[in-house]
Amino acid sequence: MGVRLLLLGALLAVARLGSPAGPAAVPVHWSEGTLHGFLELHTAGGALIAEGDLLQVARDSDLESRLVFHFSDGSLFRETVTFTQHGVFRLKDYRLEQQGKAFEADLDVSLAASGAYDVRTTSHKDGKEQRYTGTLDLPADVYNGLIPIIGKNLDRQAGRTVHIVAFTPKPYVIPLAMVPSGEENKVVRFTLKPKLNLLQRVGAALKHQSPPDSYIWILTQDVPAFVRFQGPLYAGPVWRIDLTRPRWSGADN
């Protein structure tokens, strides 16, 4: 019996050694701090459809980043993520809210670092409500709401693949390749390529929801900075996020 147990222990040890390690979190090369950015949201044709803010607040042990867009038709998009940056970037909590006729459905999503999620959606077409709850097995490099920050910390020549949770509205963990695809005047463009498996590709095609590539531009000179994003915010048309300046009453145009 003792010999059998010894052999079993040895086999288990070999199996563990042979098991591939999970994806590693992205190392922190540029720490985040307090931030207030002013943004505009445009259609692919250039029409202004929303004004927004990127608000980031540093705390003792973590940071909260909030992206908010107020649409001209009264719709609202709000994405809030809490994360840590102790050597590597790690997501703690994530919340996504989209409301109004700019979207096909109202959506309210929460996701915790434990993988626990709650998704509520209401269709604007027929008023149908859906809810999904459960727990996902999250890799260490899940970065919903953090892609611009991750882009500032990547090798501008190598890039890498991370993961995001796609809400369809049922949530799926999918790899997202961040591929350097051009550089001009110290601004690097990363192409963001969702890497769906065969079943996901077939399902997306049947629903006419195959995700297009998105793009993010990062200024790399001196201190890296987010410059522009182009792609769907989640599901829907291709839009473009641009930096702008604050506006106040009486200011010169």
C-alpha positions as CSV (number, residue, x, y, z in Angstrom):
1,M,0.0,0.0,0.0
2,G,2.8,2.4,0.9
3,V,4.5,1.8,-2.4
4,R,1.3,2.4,-4.3
5,L,0.7,5.7,-2.4
6,L,4.3,6.8,-3.2
7,L,3.9,6.0,-6.9
8,L,0.5,7.9,-7.0
9,G,2.1,10.9,-5.3
10,A,4.9,10.9,-7.8
11,L,2.5,10.7,-10.8
12,L,0.5,13.6,-9.4
13,A,3.6,15.7,-9.0
14,V,4.6,15.0,-12.6
15,A,1.1,15.9,-13.8
16,R,1.3,19.2,-11.9
17,L,4.7,20.0,-13.3
18,G,3.5,19.2,-16.8
19,S,0.3,21.3,-16.5
20,P,0.6,24.7,-18.4
21,A,0.6,27.7,-16.2
22,G,-2.3,30.2,-16.5
23,P,-1.8,33.5,-18.2
24,A,0.2,36.0,-16.1
25,A,-1.0,39.5,-15.2
26,V,0.6,42.4,-17.0
27,P,3.5,44.0,-15.1
28,V,3.2,47.7,-14.0
29,H,5.7,49.8,-15.8
30,W,3.7,53.1,-15.5
31,S,1.7,53.5,-12.3
32,E,-1.7,55.1,-12.5
33,G,-2.9,58.0,-10.4
34,T,-5.7,60.7,-10.1
35,L,-7.0,61.7,-13.5
36,H,-9.7,63.7,-15.1
37,G,-9.9,63.3,-18.9
38,F,-12.3,65.0,-21.3
39,L,-13.6,62.9,-24.1
40,E,-15.9,63.0,-27.2
41,L,-17.6,60.1,-28.9
42,H,-18.1,60.2,-32.7
43,T,-19.6,57.9,-35.2
44,A,-17.3,56.3,-37.8
45,G,-18.3,59.1,-40.1
46,G,-17.2,61.8,-37.6
47,A,-20.5,63.0,-36.2
48,L,-20.4,63.9,-32.5
49,I,-22.9,61.8,-30.6
50,A,-21.8,62.0,-26.9
51,E,-19.5,63.9,-24.5
52,G,-17.8,62.2,-21.7
53,D,-15.3,62.1,-18.9
54,L,-12.7,59.7,-17.7
55,L,-12.4,60.0,-13.9
56,Q,-9.7,58.1,-12.0
57,V,-9.2,58.2,-8.2
58,A,-6.3,56.6,-6.3
59,R,-7.0,55.1,-2.9
60,D,-4.8,53.4,-0.3
61,S,-4.8,50.0,-1.9
62,D,-6.6,50.4,-5.2
63,L,-7.8,52.7,-7.9
64,E,-11.3,53.4,-9.3
65,S,-11.6,54.4,-13.0
66,R,-14.9,55.6,-14.4
67,L,-15.7,56.3,-18.0
68,V,-19.0,58.1,-18.6
69,F,-20.7,59.2,-21.9
70,H,-23.8,61.4,-22.0
71,F,-25.5,61.1,-25.5
72,S,-27.3,63.9,-27.2
73,D,-30.4,61.7,-27.3
74,G,-30.4,61.2,-23.5
75,S,-28.7,57.8,-23.6
76,L,-26.0,56.9,-21.0
77,F,-22.9,54.7,-21.0
78,R,-21.0,54.3,-17.7
79,E,-18.2,51.8,-17.1
80,T,-16.6,51.6,-13.6
81,V,-13.6,49.4,-12.8
82,T,-11.7,49.1,-9.5
83,F,-8.1,47.6,-9.8
84,T,-4.8,47.2,-8.1
85,Q,-1.3,47.8,-9.3
86,H,1.0,46.1,-6.8
87,G,3.6,45.0,-9.3
88,V,1.0,43.8,-11.8
89,F,-2.4,45.1,-12.8
90,R,-5.4,43.1,-11.4
91,L,-9.1,43.7,-11.8
92,K,-11.1,43.8,-8.5
93,D,-14.6,44.9,-9.5
94,Y,-16.3,45.9,-12.7
95,R,-19.6,47.5,-13.5
96,L,-21.1,48.3,-16.9
97,E,-24.3,50.3,-17.5
98,Q,-25.8,51.3,-20.8
99,Q,-29.3,52.9,-21.1
100,G,-31.3,54.5,-23.9
101,K,-32.0,54.2,-27.5
102,A,-28.4,54.6,-28.6
103,F,-28.2,50.9,-27.7
104,E,-30.2,47.9,-28.8
105,A,-30.9,47.0,-25.1
106,D,-30.4,48.4,-21.6
107,L,-27.6,46.6,-19.9
108,D,-26.5,46.4,-16.3
109,V,-23.5,44.2,-15.5
110,S,-21.4,43.5,-12.4
111,L,-18.3,41.3,-12.3
112,A,-16.1,40.6,-9.3
113,A,-12.5,39.3,-9.1
114,S,-13.9,36.1,-7.7
115,G,-15.6,35.6,-11.1
116,A,-19.2,36.2,-9.7
117,Y,-21.3,38.0,-12.2
118,D,-24.8,39.4,-12.5
119,V,-26.1,40.5,-16.0
120,R,-29.5,42.2,-16.5
121,T,-30.7,43.3,-19.9
122,T,-33.9,44.7,-21.4
123,S,-34.5,44.7,-25.1
124,H,-35.7,48.0,-26.7
125,K,-37.3,46.0,-29.5
126,D,-39.7,43.8,-27.6
127,G,-39.1,44.7,-23.9
128,K,-37.8,41.2,-23.2
129,E,-35.9,41.0,-19.9
130,Q,-33.0,38.5,-19.3
131,R,-30.9,37.9,-16.3
132,Y,-27.7,35.7,-16.0
133,T,-25.9,35.0,-12.7
134,G,-23.1,32.6,-11.9
135,T,-19.4,32.4,-11.5
136,L,-16.7,32.4,-14.2
137,D,-13.1,31.0,-13.9
138,L,-11.2,34.3,-14.5
139,P,-7.6,34.3,-15.7
140,A,-5.2,36.7,-13.9
141,D,-5.1,39.0,-17.0
142,V,-8.9,39.8,-17.3
143,Y,-8.9,43.5,-18.1
144,N,-12.4,44.8,-18.7
145,G,-12.3,48.6,-18.6
146,L,-8.5,48.6,-18.4
147,I,-7.4,48.1,-22.0
148,P,-6.1,51.7,-22.4
149,I,-4.1,51.3,-19.2
150,I,-2.7,48.0,-20.3
151,G,-1.8,49.5,-23.7
152,K,0.4,52.1,-22.0
153,N,2.3,49.2,-20.3
154,L,2.9,46.9,-23.3
155,D,6.0,46.6,-25.4
156,R,5.2,48.7,-28.5
157,Q,6.7,46.2,-30.8
158,A,5.6,42.9,-29.3
159,G,2.2,43.5,-27.8
160,R,0.5,40.5,-26.1
161,T,-2.8,38.7,-25.6
162,V,-4.9,39.3,-22.5
163,H,-8.5,38.4,-21.7
164,I,-11.8,40.2,-21.4
165,V,-15.3,39.0,-20.5
166,A,-17.7,39.6,-23.4
167,F,-21.4,40.1,-22.4
168,T,-23.6,38.7,-25.2
169,P,-25.5,39.2,-22.9
170,K,-24.4,35.8,-21.4
171,P,-20.8,36.3,-20.3
172,Y,-17.8,34.5,-22.0
173,V,-14.1,34.8,-21.2
174,I,-12.3,35.4,-24.5
175,P,-8.7,36.2,-25.4
176,L,-8.0,39.6,-26.8
177,A,-4.8,40.0,-28.9
178,M,-3.3,43.5,-28.7
179,V,-1.1,43.6,-31.8
180,P,1.1,46.6,-32.7
181,S,0.0,47.7,-36.2
182,G,1.7,51.0,-36.9
183,E,3.6,53.9,-35.4
184,E,3.6,57.6,-36.4
185,N,5.1,60.5,-34.6
186,K,5.6,58.4,-31.4
187,V,2.0,57.2,-31.4
188,V,1.6,53.4,-31.6
189,R,-1.6,51.9,-32.9
190,F,-2.6,48.5,-31.4
191,T,-5.2,46.4,-33.2
192,L,-7.5,44.6,-30.7
193,K,-8.4,41.2,-32.1
194,P,-11.0,39.1,-30.2
195,K,-10.0,35.4,-30.6
196,L,-13.2,33.4,-30.5
197,N,-13.2,29.6,-30.5
198,L,-15.1,27.7,-33.3
199,L,-18.3,27.5,-31.4
200,Q,-18.3,31.2,-30.5
201,R,-17.5,32.1,-34.1
202,V,-20.5,30.1,-35.4
203,G,-22.8,31.5,-32.7
204,A,-21.7,35.1,-33.4
205,A,-22.2,34.6,-37.2
206,L,-25.7,33.2,-36.7
207,K,-26.6,36.2,-34.6
208,H,-24.9,38.6,-37.0
209,Q,-22.7,39.7,-34.1
210,S,-19.2,38.8,-35.2
211,P,-17.0,41.3,-33.4
212,P,-14.9,43.5,-35.6
213,D,-11.3,44.5,-34.8
214,S,-10.9,47.6,-32.7
215,Y,-8.0,50.0,-32.5
216,I,-6.3,52.0,-29.7
217,W,-3.7,54.7,-30.1
218,I,-1.0,55.2,-27.4
219,L,1.4,58.1,-27.3
220,T,4.8,56.6,-26.3
221,Q,7.0,59.7,-26.1
222,D,8.3,60.5,-22.5
223,V,5.2,59.4,-20.5
224,P,2.7,57.2,-22.4
225,A,-0.8,58.4,-22.8
226,F,-4.1,57.3,-24.3
227,V,-4.9,59.1,-27.5
228,R,-7.8,57.5,-29.3
229,F,-10.0,54.4,-29.5
230,Q,-12.1,53.1,-32.4
231,G,-14.5,50.2,-32.3
232,P,-17.7,49.1,-30.6
233,L,-18.0,50.1,-27.0
234,Y,-19.4,46.6,-26.5
235,A,-21.9,45.4,-29.0
236,G,-23.2,47.7,-31.7
237,P,-21.7,50.1,-34.3
238,V,-18.1,51.2,-34.6
239,W,-17.6,54.5,-32.7
240,R,-14.5,56.6,-32.0
241,I,-13.4,58.1,-28.7
242,D,-11.2,61.2,-28.9
243,L,-9.6,63.5,-26.4
244,T,-11.0,67.0,-26.1
245,R,-10.7,70.0,-23.8
246,P,-13.0,71.1,-21.0
247,R,-15.9,73.5,-21.8
248,W,-17.3,76.1,-19.5
249,S,-19.6,79.0,-19.8
250,G,-17.9,82.1,-21.3
251,A,-14.8,80.1,-22.5
252,D,-13.3,81.0,-25.9
253,N,-14.1,78.4,-28.6
